[in-house]
C-alpha cells in the first residue's frame, strides 16, 4: 500500500551544532496569526507552539528575527492587524523584552537588526502589509533574506502557501525546519503511513469541495472513514436522498457519485450520517427535531448529527487505535447545534487511541469541549494538515534543505 504522503526528511534545528548559532542572525517564520478581539489575543496556542524553537535560540545566543502575518490585509497597512499586541504577549511568555518594528523590510528594520545583541528578539511587522508576500515576489523574498544568515520555518500552519516568507526566502538562505515543523511532520507521517490500527478518520466541515482530494486519497488506506457536517449532504443527495433545504454543492454531485462507487470497492468502511437535527430557519433559537436521513422534511435543513449517528461513531471509536479528526459535525458555533461535535470530542477524550486533531475548527471544538489536554496531538496546521492528508507537497516544506546522512 502506498503511503498517504511522502516527505523527504528535512534538515532541522537539531542538525545545526548549537555552538554555530551564537551571534547568527536567525530568521524564524512563525505562525502568529492568532484570533484577536481588538488588541486582546483570545487564543495564544500558535504563539506557545513556537516557544520551544525561540527559547532554544535564546539559550544558544542567536540574534532572533521573527516573521509572521496576521489576518488578510491584502497589501495595505491596517492598524488593527499590527503585531504589536503579539510582541507584548510574547514578551510576557518569555519573560524577556521583544523588540517590535513598524515594517518587515527597509533601512529602519536593517538598523534595528544591526543593533541586536546575542539572545535578543525582534518581531517584524505583518508580512502581508506587502502585497509581494502572497505573490511570492522574488525581490521581496530577497530583501527579507538579506536580514539574516539562517532561515528556520516553524510555521507549519502556513507551509501549504507559497508565500515569500515561507518558500521564497529559502532561495537565498540556508533553510531548515524548526522544532514545531519537525514535530508536525514526524507525527503526521507516522500516523498516516504507519499507524496502529484500526485507523479511523473523521472528516467534517461545511463544504465537500475543500476536502474532496482528502476523501479520495484516503480510501483504501484507512479502516473507517466517517463523514459528517454540511459536506455530508452532497454525498447524501448523490445517493438519492431528499435533503430538504440542507446546503449541498450541486456541481459536485457527479464527483460524489464516483466517490461513493469507489468507496464500495475499497477496503474502507464508510459511515455517513444516519439521522440529523433539522430546523426550518438558520437560527440558534429555531425549533428543532430529530429525523432519520430518509425522512428530512422539504422545509427543513440539517444542522447537526443525531443520536443514531453519534452511537455509530461511538462504536468505531471504541475499537480504534488511531483516530484523526478534521472538521466539526454540525454548526458547532451555535450552541444548540453543537451537541454532535462536542459528543465526539468527549468520546476522543475518553479513548485509549492515539488522537490527532487536525487544527482549525477541530482544535476550536476540542477547546470548547474543554478536553484539549486529553488529546494525543493537536496539529497547528488546519489547511496544511488537510493538504498533507491529501498527499500534496507543501511549498514551505519542500523548499527546506534535505537531510543528508553524515558520512
Residue, then its C-alpha position, 0 to 999 in steps of 0.5 A: x500500500x502506498x503511503x498517504x504522503x511522502x516527505x523527504x526528511x528535512x534538515x532541522x534545528x537539531x542538525x545545526x551544532x548549537x555552538x554555530x548559532x551564537x551571534x547568527x542572525x536567525x530568521x524564524x517564520x512563525x505562525x502568529x496569526x492568532x484570533x484577536x478581539x481588538x488588541x486582546x489575543x483570545x487564543x495564544x496556542x500558535x504563539x506557545x507552539x513556537x516557544x520551544x524553537x525561540x527559547x532554544x535560540x535564546x539559550x544558544x545566543x542567536x540574534x532572533x528575527x521573527x516573521x509572521x502575518x496576521x489576518x488578510x490585509x491584502x497589501x495595505x497597512x491596517x492598524x488593527x492587524x499590527x503585531x504589536x499586541x503579539x510582541x507584548x504577549x510574547x514578551x510576557x511568555x518569555x519573560x524577556x523584552x521583544x523588540x517590535x518594528x513598524x515594517x518587515x523590510x527597509x533601512x529602519x528594520x536593517x538598523x534595528x537588526x544591526x543593533x541586536x545583541x546575542x539572545x535578543x528578539x525582534x518581531x517584524x511587522x505583518x508580512x502581508x502589509x506587502x502585497x509581494x508576500x502572497x505573490x511570492x515576489x522574488x525581490x521581496x523574498x530577497x530583501x527579507x533574506x538579506x536580514x539574516x544568515x539562517x532561515x528556520x520555518x516553524x510555521x507549519x500552519x502556513x507551509x501549504x502557501x507559497x508565500x515569500x516568507x515561507x518558500x521564497x526566502x529559502x532561495x537565498x538562505x540556508x533553510x531548515x525546519x524548526x522544532x514545531x515543523x519537525x514535530x508536525x511532520x514526524x507525527x503526521x507521517x507516522x500516523x498516516x503511513x504507519x499507524x496502529x490500527x484500526x485507523x479511523x478518520x473523521x472528516x467534517x466541515x461545511x463544504x465537500x469541495x475543500x476536502x474532496x482530494x482528502x476523501x479520495x486519497x484516503x480510501x483504501x488506506x484507512x479502516x473507517x472513514x466517517x463523514x459528517x457536517x454540511x459536506x455530508x449532504x452532497x454525498x447524501x443527495x448523490x445517493x438519492x436522498x431528499x435533503x430538504x433545504x440542507x446546503x449541498x454543492x450541486x456541481x459536485x454531485x457527479x464527483x460524489x457519485x464516483x466517490x461513493x462507487x469507489x468507496x464500495x470497492x475499497x477496503x474502507x468502511x464508510x459511515x455517513x450520517x444516519x439521522x440529523x437535527x433539522x430546523x426550518x430557519x438558520x437560527x440558534x433559537x429555531x425549533x428543532x427535531x430529530x429525523x432519520x436521513x430518509x425522512x428530512x422534511x422539504x422545509x427543513x435543513x440539517x444542522x447537526x448529527x443525531x443520536x443514531x449517528x453519534x452511537x455509530x461513531x461511538x462504536x468505531x471509536x471504541x475499537x480504534x487505535x488511531x483516530x484523526x479528526x478534521x472538521x466539526x459535525x454540525x454548526x458547532x458555533x451555535x450552541x444548540x447545534x453543537x451537541x454532535x461535535x462536542x459528543x465526539x470530542x468527549x468520546x476522543x477524550x475518553x479513548x485509549x487511541x492515539x488522537x490527532x486533531x487536525x487544527x482549525x475548527x477541530x482544535x476550536x471544538x476540542x477547546x470548547x469541549x474543554x478536553x484539549x489536554x486529553x488529546x494525543x496531538x493537536x496539529x497547528x496546521x488546519x489547511x496544511x494538515x488537510x493538504x498533507x492528508x491529501x498527499x500534496x507537497x507543501x511549498x514551505x516544506x519542500x523548499x527546506x534543505x534535505x537531510x543528508x546522512x553524515x558520512 
